């Protein structure tokens, strides 16, 4: 399964998202696309978005870039799962296009909930 991970660059995504996912054996069985893993500049064309199976969106902080990407995925009818840190709220615009909003407590909880989603497919 090809899973695209979208997130704001204002968070510590390397330690909060990338590291826990890369260290999880279950997640390593799937192709995770971590857009900023090799650097800050990402060169995705809109055509690339057609090639992913599901989208995991970390939406605890507002981000115009995340919103644009989610709109492209929504246009492609890709299932989008919105993850938000407990105690925070995603924007109404995001909520209106995602399959599900999932609240998590920490990095371990984040990964466990992603595993549960992948198991549905």
Secondary structure, DSSP 8 states (H G I E B T S, - for coil): -EEEEEE-TTS-HIIIIIHHHHT-TTGGGSEEEETTTT-S-----GGGGGG-SEEEEE-SS--HHHHHHHHHHHHTT-EEEEEEETT----HHHHTT-SEEEEESSHHHHHHHHHHHHHT-
